[in-house]
Amino acid sequence: MDYLKSFRQQAGLTQRQMAEALNLSYGYYRQMENDFRKPSFEILVRIKEKFREIDMNKLFEE
């Protein structure tokens, strides 16, 4: 998910910090960011709740 990676980098977070913010394991988050795993609806909700400025439409385009 290029947009998620770009957003994380702009926020100045490491993958580990982003995973912790979303209450995910580091491995699970890394798999999502590298397109090995798609985020569930629940995780998308967590992303939006934690990072209100994220454009969810961009996540669905990928």
N, C-alpha and C positions, 0 to 999 in steps of 0.2 A: 504494500500500500504506500505508494510514493507520497501521496498527500499526507498521510499520517506521519511518515518519517520527516517530511519537510516541516510540518507543523511542530513536531517534537523538537527539531533542531532550532526552529525560530524561537521556541519557548525556552531554549537553553537547557533542555533536559537530556540526560542520558537515557538509553533504553531501560536501564534498571530503575531510574527515577520515575519514568513514565509508567512502567509496570507497577511500581509501588503506589503511585497516585491512583491507578485504576484498580488496585487490589487484585492484581494478576501476578502469576509467577513470571520471572524474567524470561524463561524459555518460551512460555506461551505468548507473551507479548512479542518477542523476537520473531517467532513463527508468523504472527499476524503481519508484522511490518515487512517481512520478507516474502509475503504471499504464499506461505505454506499452509496457512490456516485463515479462514474467514472469521471475522468477529461475529458473535451471536448478537441477537437483538439486545439482550441484556447488557452486553459490553458496549454496544453503540450508545445505549442510554447512559451508561457510566461516563463514557467519553464526553457526551454532551453536557451532562450535569457538572463534571469537573472542569471542562474547558468550554464555556459558553460561546466563546468567540470562534470556535471551529465551525467551518462550513460543512455541514453534514452532507449536502448534495455532492461535494467533491468525493466523499468516501464512497457514495453509491455509484459514482461514475466509473470507479476502478473495477 
